[in-house]
Amino acid sequence: MHKNMEYEIDAKDMHYRILNSALKEIIKNAAPVKYADAAKSQNLQAVNNKIYGQPQEKDGPLTISLKNVIGQRYIGDGIKGNFKIKIYGVPGNDMAAFMDGPQIEVFGNAQDGLANTMNSGKIIVHGSSGDITGYSMRGGEIYIRDNVGWRSGIHMKSYLDKFPVIVIGGRAGNFLGEYMAGGLIIVLGQQGSAGSGPEDLGEDKNIEDTGGKKFEKTYYFEKFYSTSSSSVVGDFAGTGMHGGKIFICGDVDEYKIGKEVKKAEPDKNDIEVLKQYINNYCSFFKADYEKMISGRLKNFVKLSPHSHRPYGKLYAY
């Protein structure tokens, strides 16, 4: 039912509850929303006039584009299935919380709480993401072109076939991977992602056909949080960490990492894992893979926990 259909919602001046209701109704029925209650915060006809559906030119999953998004919260929370959502603008807090399966691509920045307790799927952000990105993430993959705020990857965990991954193109704020219990975080530390433009990443130009008119936009973002010139992560990286791995391109001073973690060089298996996810990153953001890895893989350091139970001595049992 969803194949070959593409929908567009104009989210300008739309309340976040109305937007999320419309989105979930389309996912459920693959049809424009028909509100029974016109007395909601916006007029019935005005809402339906903002939703457009048309066949896609190519075979593929249901695709929904959200245009003119500006801070609407909870987009994609709890959604399941095989479909794609494209967001143009800046989605609000807790986007994709508890998401299970879909792919969301954001052409702009994301705010705090991105992918809170996400179960599976992919998130691609053509910009930066705020604090607690990937909070308690249980599975799936997040690709951030630029930077992330504080406490990204906090309480990440893996179980059986669930393995969460966060790839950060730029820098990360304090407490990266705090209390991390499983999964993988990769920090590439690209200068083009740290406020000087995307030169090191290649041209990340997003070209879309909207109503017969093509627009081209290259996004530039400042750093969310300053770090020392020699480090791409803030202080207290890996504090309380008891599972998983963090790979950082460039050395990290001992004082910047939590006492629960140790530094080491990546082994051969680690290098293959890095190549896989860096290749994915380059594919999503049109970066030069060979340039990205050339002479740089040897610069990665691995943070891993000393123990899976770092606070065991604090308890009586």
Backbone as CSV, one residue per row, in Angstrom:
resi,resn,N_x,N_y,N_z,CA_x,CA_y,CA_z,C_x,C_y,C_z
1,MET,0.824,-1.211,0.000,0.000,0.000,0.000,0.855,1.256,0.000
2,HIS,2.031,1.203,0.706,2.860,2.392,0.817,3.786,2.595,-0.372
3,LYS,3.958,1.564,-1.198,4.953,1.682,-2.261,4.580,2.766,-3.265
4,ASN,5.628,3.404,-3.775,5.489,4.382,-4.851,4.699,5.623,-4.467
5,MET,4.556,5.874,-3.174,3.850,7.077,-2.750,4.802,8.022,-2.023
6,GLU,4.626,9.289,-2.296,5.422,10.320,-1.633,4.482,11.415,-1.164
7,TYR,4.607,11.755,0.110,3.750,12.787,0.697,4.587,13.945,1.180
8,GLU,3.980,15.097,1.195,4.645,16.303,1.688,3.697,17.027,2.640
9,ILE,4.224,17.433,3.778,3.465,18.220,4.746,4.161,19.562,4.916
10,ASP,3.435,20.633,4.709,3.956,21.970,4.971,3.704,22.282,6.443
11,ALA,4.770,22.265,7.248,4.642,22.420,8.696,4.677,23.865,9.164
12,LYS,4.679,24.798,8.245,4.731,26.204,8.641,3.527,26.559,9.517
13,ASP,3.807,27.127,10.690,2.774,27.559,11.648,1.908,26.401,12.143
14,MET,2.360,25.163,11.992,1.572,24.014,12.418,1.995,23.582,13.825
15,HIS,1.034,23.418,14.714,1.307,22.977,16.080,1.908,21.570,16.045
16,TYR,2.818,21.292,16.984,3.514,20.013,16.925,2.571,18.823,17.074
17,ARG,1.481,18.972,17.822,0.540,17.853,17.964,-0.178,17.568,16.654
18,ILE,-0.535,18.619,15.957,-1.200,18.445,14.663,-0.238,17.818,13.661
19,LEU,0.997,18.290,13.642,1.982,17.746,12.720,2.210,16.263,12.978
20,ASN,2.389,15.891,14.231,2.644,14.482,14.545,1.431,13.601,14.269
21,SER,0.240,14.124,14.500,-0.971,13.370,14.176,-1.078,13.133,12.675
22,ALA,-0.788,14.168,11.902,-0.848,14.037,10.447,0.180,13.030,9.948
23,LEU,1.380,13.107,10.506,2.444,12.198,10.102,2.062,10.745,10.383
24,LYS,1.566,10.476,11.564,1.228,9.099,11.937,0.012,8.584,11.166
25,GLU,-0.898,9.476,10.824,-2.060,9.062,10.032,-1.648,8.656,8.622
26,ILE,-0.712,9.410,8.047,-0.210,9.050,6.716,0.523,7.712,6.766
27,ILE,1.337,7.511,7.794,2.058,6.255,7.942,1.082,5.088,8.070
28,LYS,0.032,5.304,8.807,-0.934,4.233,9.046,-1.760,3.912,7.811
29,ASN,-2.205,4.922,7.097,-3.165,4.717,6.009,-2.644,5.066,4.621
30,ALA,-1.444,5.671,4.557,-0.917,6.144,3.272,-1.938,6.999,2.544
31,ALA,-2.539,7.912,3.270,-3.559,8.789,2.696,-3.553,10.106,3.461
32,PRO,-4.004,11.200,2.829,-4.096,12.470,3.539,-4.990,12.365,4.764
33,VAL,-4.700,13.197,5.742,-5.432,13.169,6.996,-6.816,13.779,6.835
34,LYS,-7.808,13.176,7.444,-9.160,13.725,7.465,-9.571,13.898,8.925
35,TYR,-9.365,15.073,9.422,-9.688,15.327,10.822,-11.191,15.416,11.029
36,ALA,-11.649,14.722,12.054,-13.067,14.794,12.397,-13.363,16.029,13.232
37,ASP,-12.352,16.504,13.926,-12.548,17.629,14.828,-11.891,18.871,14.244
38,ALA,-12.682,19.697,13.612,-12.151,20.919,13.003,-11.864,21.986,14.041
39,ALA,-12.235,21.741,15.278,-12.051,22.742,16.324,-10.683,22.628,16.985
40,LYS,-9.839,21.733,16.463,-8.489,21.655,17.008,-7.778,22.988,16.767
41,SER,-6.532,23.066,17.205,-5.867,24.364,17.213,-5.755,25.001,15.833
42,GLN,-6.002,24.240,14.778,-5.979,24.807,13.436,-7.213,24.340,12.661
43,ASN,-7.564,25.105,11.680,-8.755,24.814,10.876,-8.585,23.527,10.075
44,LEU,-9.654,22.718,9.995,-9.627,21.435,9.298,-9.123,21.580,7.870
45,GLN,-9.719,22.464,7.118,-9.351,22.615,5.715,-7.931,23.141,5.581
46,ALA,-7.543,24.020,6.491,-6.197,24.581,6.425,-5.145,23.500,6.613
47,VAL,-5.409,22.536,7.493,-4.462,21.444,7.714,-4.395,20.540,6.494
48,ASN,-5.530,20.122,5.983,-5.546,19.229,4.824,-4.944,19.879,3.589
49,ASN,-5.052,21.186,3.486,-4.456,21.880,2.353,-2.929,21.868,2.406
50,LYS,-2.364,21.532,3.564,-0.917,21.506,3.723,-0.327,20.121,3.461
51,ILE,-1.167,19.166,3.065,-0.715,17.798,2.848,-0.916,17.427,1.383
52,TYR,0.155,16.955,0.750,0.098,16.629,-0.661,0.618,15.206,-0.860
53,GLY,-0.007,14.460,-1.739,0.443,13.113,-2.046,0.523,12.888,-3.534
54,GLN,1.555,12.195,-3.980,1.703,11.909,-5.398,2.555,10.657,-5.568
55,PRO,2.406,9.922,-6.696,3.235,8.736,-6.929,4.703,9.117,-7.075
56,GLN,5.581,8.257,-6.596,7.008,8.468,-6.782,7.419,7.981,-8.160
57,GLU,8.473,8.590,-8.684,8.956,8.190,-9.997,9.635,6.822,-9.944
58,LYS,10.245,6.491,-8.810,10.948,5.226,-8.681,10.294,4.373,-7.607
59,ASP,10.476,3.050,-7.747,9.987,2.146,-6.711,10.743,2.398,-5.411
60,GLY,10.074,2.192,-4.331,10.725,2.372,-3.037,9.699,2.490,-1.940
61,PRO,10.164,2.648,-0.715,9.249,2.738,0.421,8.513,4.070,0.440
62,LEU,7.499,4.128,1.234,6.779,5.375,1.466,7.756,6.459,1.905
63,THR,7.642,7.629,1.305,8.494,8.767,1.652,7.622,9.949,2.046
64,ILE,7.950,10.571,3.170,7.201,11.730,3.652,8.186,12.873,3.878
65,SER,7.938,14.000,3.246,8.773,15.186,3.421,8.036,16.202,4.288
66,LEU,8.732,16.705,5.290,8.183,17.742,6.155,8.926,19.035,5.853
67,LYS,8.226,20.013,5.330,8.843,21.284,4.954,8.541,22.353,5.996
68,ASN,9.457,23.314,6.108,9.283,24.473,7.003,9.108,24.069,8.465
69,VAL,9.863,23.051,8.869,9.823,22.625,10.274,10.651,23.605,11.105
70,ILE,10.086,24.053,12.210,10.803,24.986,13.077,10.456,24.702,14.534
71,GLY,11.151,23.721,15.089,11.060,23.455,16.514,9.932,22.544,16.956
72,GLN,9.157,21.975,16.030,8.085,21.063,16.456,8.699,19.827,17.130
73,ARG,8.197,19.507,18.294,8.755,18.427,19.108,8.201,17.061,18.726
74,TYR,8.918,16.041,19.174,8.468,14.647,19.162,8.208,14.076,17.764
75,ILE,8.808,14.639,16.738,8.590,14.123,15.386,9.153,12.701,15.281
76,GLY,8.331,11.790,14.799,8.769,10.416,14.592,8.837,9.562,15.836
77,ASP,8.292,10.034,16.943,8.355,9.253,18.180,7.510,7.982,18.076
78,GLY,8.100,6.849,18.376,7.384,5.584,18.432,6.963,5.007,17.100
79,ILE,7.409,5.570,15.998,6.977,5.059,14.702,7.746,3.793,14.346
80,LYS,7.086,2.900,13.586,7.673,1.631,13.188,7.437,1.398,11.702
81,GLY,8.344,0.660,11.069,8.116,0.282,9.682,9.281,0.633,8.783
82,ASN,9.093,0.361,7.501,10.116,0.614,6.492,9.676,1.784,5.616
83,PHE,10.042,2.981,6.007,9.725,4.174,5.216,10.721,5.270,5.561
84,LYS,10.672,6.340,4.787,11.630,7.431,4.952,10.905,8.745,5.251
85,ILE,11.529,9.529,6.116,11.026,10.869,6.421,12.161,11.856,6.174
86,LYS,11.880,12.897,5.394,12.843,13.966,5.154,12.342,15.239,5.830
87,ILE,13.196,15.831,6.637,12.804,17.023,7.395,13.650,18.194,6.930
88,TYR,12.976,19.257,6.517,13.657,20.478,6.071,13.396,21.558,7.108
89,GLY,14.447,21.913,7.844,14.307,22.866,8.923,14.963,22.305,10.172
90,VAL,14.486,22.741,11.331,15.061,22.324,12.611,13.980,21.655,13.457
91,PRO,13.989,20.333,13.562,13.015,19.654,14.413,13.321,19.908,15.884
92,GLY,12.287,19.852,16.725,12.445,20.121,18.144,12.969,18.929,18.924
93,ASN,12.879,19.033,20.245,13.440,18.012,21.133,12.802,16.645,20.938
94,ASP,13.567,15.626,21.304,13.101,14.235,21.342,12.608,13.719,20.003
95,MET,13.245,14.116,18.926,12.899,13.544,17.629,13.303,12.071,17.599
96,ALA,12.447,11.230,17.062,12.707,9.803,16.854,12.859,9.018,18.151
97,ALA,12.296,9.505,19.239,12.332,8.726,20.480,11.566,7.419,20.286
98,PHE,12.126,6.329,20.723,11.519,4.994,20.628,11.259,4.554,19.188
99,MET,11.885,5.192,18.222,11.681,4.821,16.819,12.202,3.411,16.557
100,ASP,11.513,2.690,15.659,11.860,1.299,15.400,11.766,1.001,13.906
101,GLY,12.840,1.315,13.157,12.883,0.894,11.764,13.044,1.950,10.692
102,PRO,12.317,3.074,10.739,12.373,4.028,9.633,13.726,4.740,9.511
103,GLN,13.861,5.495,8.440,15.019,6.362,8.236,14.539,7.811,8.223
104,ILE,15.170,8.643,9.036,14.850,10.073,9.071,16.088,10.853,8.666
105,GLU,15.932,11.758,7.714,17.033,12.598,7.256,16.660,14.054,7.508
106,VAL,17.533,14.759,8.220,17.276,16.148,8.603,18.217,17.056,7.829
107,PHE,17.653,17.976,7.064,18.450,18.951,6.320,18.502,20.238,7.136
108,GLY,19.316,20.191,8.176,19.427,21.277,9.135,19.937,20.715,10.444
109,ASN,19.830,21.468,11.513,20.252,20.999,12.835,19.149,20.206,13.512
110,ALA,19.523,19.419,14.511,18.565,18.749,15.385,18.779,19.255,16.806
111,GLN,17.723,19.250,17.606,17.832,19.763,18.962,18.107,18.633,19.953
112,ASP,17.829,18.861,21.223,18.215,17.924,22.280,17.390,16.638,22.243
113,GLY,17.981,15.576,22.779,17.259,14.322,22.962,17.005,13.542,21.691
114,LEU,17.794,13.763,20.671,17.613,13.047,19.413,17.770,11.543,19.632
115,ALA,16.810,10.761,19.142,16.868,9.286,19.187,16.864,8.736,20.607
116,ASN,16.172,9.402,21.494,16.025,8.922,22.870,15.442,7.503,22.868
117,THR,16.204,6.532,23.361,15.761,5.137,23.467,15.328,4.569,22.116
118,MET,15.970,5.005,21.047,15.667,4.463,19.717,16.004,2.974,19.666
119,ASN,15.158,2.197,19.000,15.318,0.751,18.946,16.026,0.290,17.670
120,SER,15.678,0.878,16.532,16.338,0.560,15.267,15.999,1.636,14.250
121,GLY,16.702,1.602,13.114,16.494,2.607,12.069,17.744,3.438,11.861
122,LYS,17.631,4.466,11.033,18.761,5.361,10.754,18.316,6.822,10.871
123,ILE,19.221,7.644,11.388,19.011,9.092,11.433,20.234,9.754,10.820
124,ILE,20.001,10.649,9.875,21.074,11.366,9.181,20.815,12.855,9.352
125,VAL,21.766,13.574,9.929,21.577,14.998,10.219,22.633,15.800,9.463
126,HIS,22.166,16.650,8.529,23.061,17.507,7.757,23.332,18.789,8.535
127,GLY,23.933,18.634,9.691,24.188,19.763,10.573,24.678,19.236,11.897
128,SER,24.297,19.902,12.981,24.704,19.510,14.320,23.506,19.030,15.123
129,SER,23.799,18.395,16.250,22.753,17.902,17.140,23.056,18.374,18.555
130,GLY,22.014,18.567,19.358,22.176,19.134,20.686,22.609,18.124,21.732
131,ASP,22.250,18.397,22.975,22.650,17.554,24.103,21.916,16.207,24.084
132,ILE,22.485,15.255,24.808,21.985,13.886,25.000,21.518,13.235,23.697
133,THR,22.274,13.443,22.643,22.009,12.723,21.391,22.205,11.225,21.636
134,GLY,21.222,10.425,21.260,21.317,8.980,21.441,21.149,8.526,22.878
135,TYR,20.452,9.308,23.676,20.240,8.965,25.086,19.555,7.594,25.224
136,SER,20.171,6.668,25.928,19.642,5.309,26.153,19.310,4.582,24.849
137,MET,19.991,4.933,23.795,19.776,4.315,22.481,20.050,2.821,22.558
138,ARG,19.154,2.013,21.995,19.251,0.555,22.096,19.655,-0.109,20.790
139,GLY,19.524,0.590,19.665,19.871,0.025,18.369,19.758,1.090,17.299
140,GLY,20.142,0.747,16.086,20.068,1.697,14.987,21.351,2.494,14.838
141,GLU,21.335,3.434,13.903,22.524,4.222,13.582,22.168,5.701,13.453
142,ILE,23.049,6.564,13.975,22.908,8.009,13.863,24.163,8.554,13.194
143,TYR,23.983,9.381,12.173,25.104,10.027,11.495,24.908,11.540,11.584
144,ILE,25.813,12.205,12.300,25.763,13.659,12.475,26.886,14.265,11.653
145,ARG,26.563,15.111,10.700,27.612,15.650,9.841,28.595,16.529,10.609
146,ASP,28.088,17.291,11.570,28.941,18.249,12.255,29.157,17.862,13.723
147,ASN,28.615,18.622,14.660,28.954,18.468,16.072,27.773,18.007,16.911
148,VAL,28.089,17.549,18.118,27.055,17.207,19.091,27.353,17.917,20.409
149,GLY,26.303,18.079,21.216,26.453,18.757,22.492,26.935,17.837,23.598
150,TRP,26.539,18.138,24.812,26.987,17.389,25.979,26.225,16.073,26.131
151,ARG,26.902,15.113,26.766,26.321,13.831,27.188,25.720,13.032,26.022
152,SER,26.313,13.144,24.860,25.858,12.312,23.743,26.243,10.864,23.999
153,GLY,25.347,9.945,23.690,25.591,8.529,23.905,25.447,8.078,25.343
154,ILE,24.918,8.944,26.208,24.750,8.566,27.606,23.799,7.372,27.728
155,HIS,24.185,6.396,28.503,23.381,5.198,28.765,23.083,4.374,27.506
156,MET,23.865,4.527,26.456,23.701,3.634,25.300,23.925,2.190,25.734
157,LYS,23.213,1.270,25.103,23.337,-0.130,25.486,23.103,-1.023,24.276
158,SER,23.663,-2.224,24.294,23.436,-3.196,23.228,22.990,-4.508,23.857
159,TYR,22.222,-5.276,23.075,21.728,-6.555,23.583,21.410,-7.458,22.402
160,LEU,22.018,-8.650,22.398,21.819,-9.617,21.323,22.116,-8.960,19.977
161,ASP,21.132,-8.881,19.074,21.383,-8.326,17.749,21.218,-6.812,17.700
162,LYS,20.897,-6.193,18.819,20.740,-4.737,18.853,22.090,-4.105,19.175
163,PHE,22.543,-3.191,18.288,23.861,-2.588,18.442,23.796,-1.133,17.986
164,PRO,23.713,-0.180,18.908,23.581,1.227,18.523,24.913,1.838,18.092
165,VAL,24.864,2.729,17.114,26.063,3.378,16.581,25.795,4.863,16.397
166,ILE,26.734,5.699,16.835,26.684,7.140,16.573,27.985,7.533,15.889
167,VAL,27.891,8.166,14.730,29.061,8.683,14.015,28.957,10.206,13.985
168,ILE,29.975,10.867,14.527,29.984,12.328,14.659,31.095,12.869,13.768
169,GLY,30.730,13.698,12.809,31.725,14.201,11.870,32.648,15.245,12.451
170,GLY,32.146,16.028,13.406,32.932,17.105,13.975,33.421,16.804,15.376
171,ARG,32.898,17.574,16.342,33.354,17.469,17.723,32.207,17.126,18.662
172,ALA,32.579,16.726,19.869,31.589,16.361,20.882,31.858,17.135,22.162
173,GLY,30.783,17.513,22.857,30.913,18.229,24.116,31.276,17.310,25.265
174,ASN,31.206,17.833,26.473,31.602,17.089,27.673,30.739,15.846,27.895
175,PHE,31.314,14.903,28.638,30.626,13.680,29.081,30.166,12.796,27.921
176,LEU,30.938,12.749,26.867,30.620,11.845,25.758,30.629,10.406,26.264
177,GLY,29.575,9.640,25.953,29.523,8.237,26.331,29.416,7.984,27.825
178,GLU,28.838,8.927,28.544,28.710,8.777,29.998,27.831,7.568,30.339
179,TYR,28.291,6.727,31.250,27.572,5.515,31.666,27.207,4.620,30.480
180,MET,27.990,4.661,29.446,27.735,3.866,28.245,27.886,2.386,28.577
181,ALA,26.916,1.576,28.155,26.915,0.150,28.469,27.109,-0.730,27.245
182,GLY,27.090,-0.167,26.053,27.261,-0.956,24.841,27.136,-0.088,23.613
183,GLY,27.506,-0.658,22.477,27.411,0.092,21.230,28.728,0.738,20.845
184,LEU,28.629,1.705,19.946,29.819,2.289,19.337,29.603,3.778,19.082
185,ILE,30.609,4.584,19.427,30.629,6.008,19.097,31.922,6.299,18.353
186,ILE,31.818,6.993,17.218,32.978,7.383,16.427,32.972,8.900,16.286
187,VAL,34.087,9.543,16.632,34.225,10.993,16.500,35.338,11.260,15.486
188,LEU,34.965,11.847,14.340,35.917,12.037,13.253,36.724,13.320,13.376
189,GLY,36.167,14.327,14.040,36.916,15.557,14.272,37.278,16.330,13.025
190,GLN,36.418,16.270,12.018,36.697,16.985,10.777,36.647,18.487,10.986
191,GLN,37.672,19.204,10.511,37.692,20.656,10.667,36.544,21.312,9.921
192,GLY,36.147,20.723,8.803,35.029,21.282,8.051,33.726,21.177,8.796
193,SER,33.705,20.328,9.843,32.504,20.172,10.638,32.575,20.960,11.926
194,ALA,33.637,21.738,12.090,33.828,22.443,13.353,33.742,23.944,13.186
195,GLY,32.981,24.384,12.200,32.716,25.806,12.096,33.395,26.499,10.942
196,SER,34.285,25.799,10.204,35.007,26.458,9.128,34.475,26.098,7.756
197,GLY,33.306,25.453,7.711,32.741,25.052,6.429,33.103,23.622,6.116
198,PRO,32.421,23.017,5.147,32.593,21.586,4.894,33.683,21.236,3.901
199,GLU,34.783,22.033,3.873,35.790,21.759,2.855,36.385,20.371,2.999
200,ASP,36.644,19.938,4.221,37.269,18.635,4.414,36.319,17.494,4.108
201,LEU,35.041,17.782,4.074,34.062,16.720,3.895,33.612,16.584,2.452
202,GLY,33.965,17.524,1.619,33.406,17.541,0.279,32.175,18.429,0.285
203,GLU,31.622,18.668,-0.863,30.456,19.531,-0.975,29.194,18.792,-0.576
204,ASP,28.633,19.144,0.546,27.377,18.531,0.985,26.242,19.436,0.542
205,LYS,25.927,19.404,-0.716,24.880,20.262,-1.264,23.616,19.454,-1.442
206,ASN,22.566,19.917,-0.820,21.302,19.199,-0.850,20.413,19.811,-1.924
207,ILE,20.169,19.060,-2.971,19.383,19.574,-4.088,18.065,18.831,-4.140
208,GLU,16.983,19.543,-4.042,15.665,18.942,-4.079,14.812,19.650,-5.119
209,ASP,13.902,18.903,-5.707,12.977,19.455,-6.684,11.656,19.723,-5.981
210,THR,11.313,20.966,-5.814,10.093,21.338,-5.115,9.199,22.122,-6.062
211,GLY,8.135,21.506,-6.482,7.205,22.182,-7.365,7.825,22.600,-8.679
212,GLY,8.737,21.781,-9.183,9.354,22.094,-10.460,10.540,23.025,-10.354
213,LYS,10.827,23.549,-9.139,11.947,24.456,-8.958,13.008,23.788,-8.087
214,LYS,14.233,23.786,-8.567,15.311,23.199,-7.789,15.972,24.270,-6.924
215,PHE,16.257,23.888,-5.680,17.010,24.792,-4.840,18.253,24.072,-4.348
216,GLU,19.298,24.826,-4.128,20.563,24.251,-3.696,21.013,25.001,-2.457
217,LYS,21.369,24.252,-1.415,21.729,24.874,-0.156,22.888,24.127,0.474
218,THR,23.924,24.827,0.855,25.002,24.248,1.629,24.933,24.823,3.028
219,TYR,24.878,23.956,4.024,24.696,24.395,5.402,26.043,24.558,6.106
220,TYR,26.190,25.638,6.854,27.383,25.883,7.649,26.942,26.102,9.099
221,PHE,27.671,25.515,10.038,27.301,25.641,11.434,28.518,25.933,12.295
222,GLU,28.300,26.682,13.344,29.350,26.933,14.316,29.444,25.744,15.268
223,LYS,30.530,25.676,15.988,30.668,24.653,17.013,29.633,24.887,18.099
224,PHE,29.094,23.803,18.640,28.175,23.936,19.757,28.930,24.294,21.028
225,TYR,30.027,23.632,21.244,30.803,23.871,22.453,32.278,23.875,22.089
226,SER,32.999,24.831,22.635,34.419,24.921,22.312,35.190,23.826,23.040
227,THR,36.215,23.313,22.390,37.131,22.371,23.005,38.538,22.873,22.729
228,SER,39.519,22.293,23.378,40.888,22.709,23.125,41.246,22.399,21.679
229,SER,42.203,23.130,21.155,42.556,22.966,19.747,43.129,21.587,19.450
230,SER,43.636,20.903,20.484,44.255,19.605,20.268,43.299,18.440,20.471
231,SER,42.064,18.691,20.848,41.127,17.612,21.138,39.790,17.881,20.465
232,VAL,39.130,16.800,20.051,37.828,16.949,19.412,36.699,16.560,20.356
233,VAL,37.034,16.230,21.596,36.008,15.937,22.591,36.212,16.825,23.812
234,GLY,35.133,17.040,24.553,35.224,17.817,25.772,35.781,16.987,26.918
235,ASP,35.544,17.448,28.124,36.059,16.756,29.307,35.158,15.584,29.712
236,PHE,35.722,14.702,30.556,34.990,13.597,31.186,34.451,12.574,30.181
237,ALA,35.135,12.390,29.073,34.693,11.396,28.088,34.737,10.000,28.706
238,GLY,33.656,9.255,28.560,33.603,7.888,29.050,33.408,7.744,30.548
239,THR,33.036,8.809,31.231,32.817,8.712,32.682,31.725,7.693,32.991
240,GLY,32.016,6.756,33.868,31.043,5.727,34.237,30.821,4.665,33.185
241,MET,31.618,4.666,32.147,31.437,3.726,31.028,31.713,2.297,31.489
242,HIS,30.838,1.359,31.130,31.053,-0.034,31.505,30.740,-1.005,30.370
243,GLY,30.708,-0.507,29.146,30.506,-1.343,27.976,30.636,-0.518,26.714
244,GLY,30.848,-1.192,25.575,30.940,-0.482,24.306,32.332,0.071,24.044
245,LYS,32.450,0.823,22.937,33.723,1.420,22.542,33.490,2.832,22.003
246,ILE,34.471,3.689,22.221,34.484,5.032,21.642,35.779,5.176,20.851
247,PHE,35.660,5.552,19.573,36.829,5.816,18.745,36.907,7.311,18.456
248,ILE,38.065,7.888,18.707,38.260,9.330,18.540,39.467,9.541,17.641
249,CYS,39.300,10.355,16.600,40.402,10.654,15.694,41.273,11.744,16.312
250,GLY,42.445,11.356,16.745,43.341,12.275,17.433,43.498,11.882,18.889
251,ASP,44.629,12.192,19.460,44.886,11.809,20.838,44.005,12.606,21.797
252,VAL,43.750,12.018,22.948,42.948,12.660,23.989,43.774,12.658,25.268
253,ASP,43.956,13.819,25.854,44.727,13.905,27.098,44.054,13.098,28.196
254,GLU,44.873,12.510,29.056,44.355,11.653,30.124,43.362,12.379,31.018
255,TYR,43.605,13.675,31.254,42.723,14.405,32.160,41.324,14.608,31.577
256,LYS,41.167,14.368,30.280,39.878,14.587,29.640,38.988,13.339,29.627
257,ILE,39.524,12.208,30.087,38.729,10.985,30.060,38.408,10.528,31.477
258,GLY,37.292,9.802,31.611,36.883,9.307,32.916,37.834,8.245,33.438
259,LYS,37.920,8.112,34.750,38.831,7.140,35.361,38.386,5.704,35.100
260,GLU,37.162,5.528,34.601,36.647,4.179,34.343,37.072,3.620,32.999
261,VAL,37.782,4.418,32.168,38.135,3.968,30.823,39.642,3.977,30.619
262,LYS,40.075,3.223,29.618,41.480,3.161,29.236,41.622,3.492,27.759
263,LYS,42.792,3.977,27.402,43.086,4.286,26.000,43.909,3.153,25.386
264,ALA,43.648,2.909,24.089,44.417,1.895,23.370,44.369,2.202,21.883
265,GLU,45.257,1.563,21.141,45.210,1.668,19.680,44.175,0.687,19.146
266,PRO,43.431,1.060,18.115,42.478,0.120,17.507,43.206,-1.082,16.918
267,ASP,42.624,-2.272,17.057,43.213,-3.455,16.441,42.675,-3.616,15.019
268,LYS,43.027,-4.708,14.359,42.623,-4.904,12.965,41.106,-4.972,12.813
269,ASN,40.448,-5.639,13.735,38.988,-5.714,13.675,38.362,-4.343,13.864
270,ASP,38.934,-3.560,14.762,38.441,-2.205,14.976,38.559,-1.363,13.707
271,ILE,39.680,-1.506,13.012,39.907,-0.740,11.784,38.860,-1.074,10.735
272,GLU,38.508,-2.344,10.615,37.484,-2.730,9.644,36.125,-2.148,10.015
273,VAL,35.823,-2.118,11.299,34.571,-1.514,11.752,34.571,-0.015,11.449
274,LEU,35.687,0.655,11.722,35.793,2.080,11.422,35.583,2.350,9.935
275,LYS,36.200,1.554,9.095,36.057,1.740,7.645,34.590,1.630,7.229
276,GLN,33.893,0.670,7.793,32.483,0.456,7.439,31.636,1.681,7.726
277,TYR,31.760,2.211,8.935,30.884,3.320,9.326,31.357,4.654,8.750
278,ILE,32.660,4.805,8.544,33.142,6.016,7.875,32.671,6.029,6.427
279,ASN,32.662,4.873,5.787,32.148,4.776,4.423,30.671,5.165,4.366
280,ASN,29.893,4.703,5.348,28.484,5.099,5.413,28.354,6.611,5.564
281,TYR,29.151,7.171,6.454,29.134,8.617,6.678,29.423,9.373,5.382
282,CYS,30.455,8.959,4.686,30.833,9.634,3.438,29.741,9.504,2.386
283,SER,29.075,8.371,2.356,27.994,8.165,1.396,26.833,9.112,1.665
284,PHE,26.459,9.266,2.928,25.327,10.123,3.280,25.621,11.598,3.020
285,PHE,26.870,12.016,3.254,27.199,13.433,3.178,28.066,13.796,1.984
286,LYS,28.166,12.876,1.023,28.893,13.129,-0.225,30.333,13.572,0.043
287,ALA,30.956,12.946,1.019,32.350,13.227,1.332,33.253,12.232,0.611
288,ASP,34.511,12.569,0.500,35.499,11.742,-0.194,36.029,10.695,0.789
289,TYR,35.628,9.440,0.595,36.009,8.375,1.520,37.523,8.171,1.552
290,GLU,38.150,8.117,0.381,39.593,7.882,0.343,40.341,9.012,1.043
291,LYS,39.896,10.226,0.843,40.523,11.362,1.504,40.290,11.306,3.013
292,MET,39.120,10.822,3.392,38.768,10.766,4.803,39.661,9.780,5.569
293,ILE,39.971,8.639,4.957,40.724,7.613,5.694,42.222,7.650,5.419
294,SER,42.622,8.334,4.349,44.018,8.331,3.956,44.905,8.909,5.066
295,GLY,45.737,8.060,5.623,46.672,8.491,6.647,46.042,8.851,7.982
296,ARG,44.726,8.626,8.123,44.057,9.065,9.350,43.652,7.904,10.255
297,LEU,43.512,6.709,9.700,43.075,5.590,10.529,44.050,5.325,11.676
298,LYS,45.335,5.576,11.436,46.340,5.350,12.477,46.246,6.379,13.603
299,ASN,45.484,7.449,13.364,45.362,8.504,14.379,44.249,8.243,15.393
300,PHE,43.450,7.208,15.166,42.338,6.944,16.077,42.832,6.325,17.384
301,VAL,42.202,6.729,18.469,42.411,6.074,19.755,41.091,5.436,20.168
302,LYS,41.192,4.360,20.909,40.010,3.639,21.368,39.865,3.799,22.877
303,LEU,38.678,4.182,23.309,38.345,4.207,24.727,37.444,3.021,25.032
304,SER,37.794,2.270,26.027,36.977,1.123,26.448,37.047,1.029,27.970
305,PRO,36.061,0.411,28.581,36.018,0.390,30.047,37.024,-0.578,30.664
306,HIS,37.531,-0.221,31.840,38.368,-1.140,32.605,37.556,-2.328,33.093
307,SER,36.287,-2.067,33.412,35.463,-3.098,34.028,34.021,-2.945,33.575
308,HIS,33.287,-4.054,33.553,31.861,-4.002,33.266,31.044,-3.671,34.517
309,ARG,31.746,-3.538,35.635,31.062,-3.196,36.884,31.953,-2.234,37.677
310,PRO,32.112,-1.018,37.169,33.103,-0.102,37.748,32.800,0.334,39.178
311,TYR,31.546,0.265,39.572,31.186,0.729,40.911,30.850,-0.425,41.850
312,GLY,31.309,-1.634,41.490,30.975,-2.811,42.292,31.439,-2.708,43.729
313,LYS,32.587,-2.083,43.977,33.125,-2.001,45.334,32.336,-1.061,46.225
314,LEU,31.464,-0.279,45.614,30.655,0.650,46.422,29.474,-0.033,47.065
315,TYR,29.191,-1.290,46.662,28.024,-1.991,47.182,28.450,-3.106,48.138
316,ALA,27.524,-3.537,48.959,27.814,-4.505,50.013,27.784,-5.943,49.503
317,TYR,27.265,-6.181,48.302,27.184,-7.556,47.813,28.213,-7.825,46.732
